[in-house]
Amino acid sequence: MSIEVSNESGIDVSEDELISVARFVIRKMKVHPAAELSMVLLDTAAMADLHMRWMDLPGPTDVMSFPMDELEPGGRPDAPEPGPSLLGDIVLCPEFAATQATAAGHSLGQELALLTVHGVLHLLGYDHAEPDEEKEMFALQRQLLAEWVAEQVEAYHQDRQSDKDRRLLESRYFDEP
């Protein structure tokens, strides 16, 4: 799976974390592992311009998605076997997201992870224009984000335990006469 991130926002964010959450969602949604995704981070002026050009809405927004292929979980529905695809582009605005993060009482990283999940789901054909669609998409978004966070916490604890085990083994090995 190829995920490219281009940060043109001027705000330092963890590109590794964005890739991690996007990769997790793509895997959980059973998209072919050779799928490609592009993520671009813009400042508020560039995002406002994009928002006006594509949505005819003034001002910046938090995330926009530009799908390349019409995908469903597992790949194109008309393909005999799901294959690699270019999912499209997710455009994030960290400065706008930072304001939302503050209002929600969490970190910019948490907000960007949420928006990344949201953006990937849009690339996969999910929408929230109608109440039923919104309910389905937001429930899936919450579930995927919670699972990704749990996976990150587990990986952190495993890494810490591995470090403790390594130090314990090294101290026993080198401290003995």
C-alpha positions as CSV (number, residue, x, y, z in Angstrom):
1,M,0.0,0.0,0.0
2,S,1.4,3.3,-1.0
3,I,0.5,6.4,0.9
4,E,2.2,9.7,0.2
5,V,1.9,12.8,2.4
6,S,2.8,16.3,1.2
7,N,2.7,18.9,4.0
8,E,2.3,22.3,2.6
9,S,0.5,23.7,5.6
10,G,3.5,25.1,7.5
11,I,2.4,23.2,10.6
12,D,4.4,20.4,12.0
13,V,2.3,17.2,12.2
14,S,3.1,13.5,12.5
15,E,3.0,12.2,8.9
16,D,3.7,8.7,10.3
17,E,0.6,8.9,12.4
18,L,-1.5,10.1,9.4
19,I,-0.1,7.2,7.3
20,S,-0.8,4.7,10.2
21,V,-4.4,5.6,10.6
22,A,-5.1,5.8,6.8
23,R,-3.4,2.4,6.3
24,F,-5.4,0.9,9.2
25,V,-8.7,2.1,7.8
26,I,-7.8,0.9,4.3
27,R,-6.9,-2.5,5.7
28,K,-10.0,-2.8,7.8
29,M,-12.2,-1.9,4.9
30,K,-10.6,-4.7,2.9
31,V,-9.3,-2.5,0.1
32,H,-6.6,-4.2,-1.9
33,P,-3.2,-3.8,-0.2
34,A,-1.6,-2.3,-3.3
35,A,-4.0,0.6,-3.3
36,E,-2.5,4.1,-3.5
37,L,-3.5,7.2,-1.5
38,S,-2.3,10.8,-1.5
39,M,-2.6,13.1,1.4
40,V,-2.0,16.9,1.2
41,L,-2.0,19.3,4.1
42,L,-2.7,22.9,3.2
43,D,-2.9,26.2,5.0
44,T,-6.2,27.9,5.5
45,A,-5.9,30.2,2.4
46,A,-5.2,27.3,0.1
47,M,-7.9,25.2,1.6
48,A,-10.4,28.1,1.3
49,D,-9.6,28.4,-2.4
50,L,-10.0,24.6,-2.9
51,H,-13.3,24.7,-0.9
52,M,-14.7,27.5,-3.1
53,R,-13.5,25.9,-6.4
54,W,-14.9,22.4,-5.7
55,M,-17.8,22.9,-3.2
56,D,-18.7,26.5,-4.0
57,L,-18.5,27.2,-0.3
58,P,-16.6,30.2,1.2
59,G,-13.8,29.8,3.8
60,P,-11.6,26.9,4.7
61,T,-12.8,23.5,5.9
62,D,-11.1,20.7,7.8
63,V,-11.0,17.9,5.2
64,M,-11.9,17.3,1.6
65,S,-11.7,14.0,-0.3
66,F,-11.2,13.6,-4.0
67,P,-11.9,10.0,-5.1
68,M,-10.2,8.7,-8.2
69,D,-11.9,5.3,-8.6
70,E,-15.4,4.4,-7.6
71,L,-14.6,1.9,-4.8
72,E,-16.5,-0.2,-2.4
73,P,-14.9,-2.1,0.5
74,G,-12.9,-4.8,-1.1
75,G,-12.3,-2.9,-4.4
76,R,-14.3,-2.1,-7.5
77,P,-17.7,-3.9,-7.4
78,D,-17.5,-4.6,-11.1
79,A,-14.0,-6.2,-11.1
80,P,-13.8,-10.0,-11.2
81,E,-11.3,-9.9,-8.4
82,P,-10.4,-6.8,-6.3
83,G,-7.2,-5.3,-7.4
84,P,-5.0,-2.3,-6.7
85,S,-6.5,1.1,-7.2
86,L,-5.7,4.7,-6.9
87,L,-8.1,5.7,-4.1
88,G,-7.6,9.4,-4.5
89,D,-6.6,12.4,-2.5
90,I,-7.4,13.6,1.0
91,V,-6.7,17.2,1.7
92,L,-6.4,18.3,5.3
93,C,-6.1,21.7,6.9
94,P,-4.2,21.4,10.2
95,E,-4.8,25.1,11.2
96,F,-8.5,24.7,10.8
97,A,-8.4,21.3,12.5
98,A,-6.4,22.8,15.5
99,T,-9.3,25.2,16.2
100,Q,-11.7,22.2,16.1
101,A,-9.4,20.2,18.4
102,T,-9.3,22.9,21.0
103,A,-13.1,23.2,20.9
104,A,-13.5,19.4,21.3
105,G,-10.9,19.3,24.1
106,H,-8.4,17.0,22.4
107,S,-5.1,17.3,20.6
108,L,-4.4,18.3,17.0
109,G,-3.1,14.7,16.4
110,Q,-6.4,13.2,17.5
111,E,-8.4,15.6,15.3
112,L,-6.2,14.8,12.3
113,A,-6.6,11.1,12.9
114,L,-10.4,11.6,13.0
115,L,-10.4,13.6,9.8
116,T,-8.2,11.1,8.1
117,V,-10.6,8.3,8.9
118,H,-13.4,10.6,7.7
119,G,-11.5,11.3,4.5
120,V,-10.8,7.7,3.7
121,L,-14.4,6.7,4.2
122,H,-15.4,9.4,1.7
123,L,-12.9,8.0,-0.8
124,L,-14.6,4.6,-0.3
125,G,-18.0,6.0,-1.1
126,Y,-19.4,6.8,2.3
127,D,-21.3,10.1,2.7
128,H,-23.3,12.0,5.3
129,A,-25.7,14.1,3.3
130,E,-28.8,12.2,4.5
131,P,-29.5,11.3,8.1
132,D,-29.3,7.5,7.6
133,E,-26.0,7.9,5.7
134,E,-24.6,10.2,8.4
135,K,-25.6,7.7,11.2
136,E,-23.9,4.8,9.3
137,M,-20.7,6.8,8.3
138,F,-20.2,8.4,11.7
139,A,-20.7,5.1,13.6
140,L,-18.2,3.4,11.3
141,Q,-15.8,6.4,11.7
142,R,-16.0,6.1,15.6
143,Q,-15.5,2.4,15.5
144,L,-12.5,2.5,13.2
145,L,-10.9,5.3,15.1
146,A,-11.4,3.5,18.4
147,E,-9.9,0.3,17.0
148,W,-6.9,2.2,15.6
149,V,-6.3,3.9,19.0
150,A,-6.5,0.5,20.8
151,E,-4.0,-0.9,18.3
152,Q,-1.7,2.0,18.9
153,V,-1.9,1.6,22.7
154,E,-1.3,-2.1,22.4
155,A,1.8,-1.5,20.2
156,Y,3.1,1.0,22.7
157,H,2.7,-1.4,25.6
158,Q,4.4,-4.2,23.6
159,D,7.3,-1.9,22.8
160,R,7.7,-0.9,26.4
161,Q,7.6,-4.6,27.5
162,S,10.2,-5.5,24.9
163,D,12.5,-2.8,26.1
164,K,12.1,-3.9,29.7
165,D,12.8,-7.5,28.7
166,R,15.8,-6.5,26.7
167,R,17.2,-4.4,29.6
168,L,16.6,-7.3,32.1
169,L,18.3,-9.8,29.9
170,E,21.3,-7.5,29.2
171,S,21.7,-6.7,32.9
172,R,21.6,-10.4,33.8
173,Y,24.0,-11.4,31.1
174,F,26.5,-8.6,31.7
175,D,26.3,-8.4,35.5
176,E,27.2,-12.1,36.1
177,P,30.9,-12.8,36.8
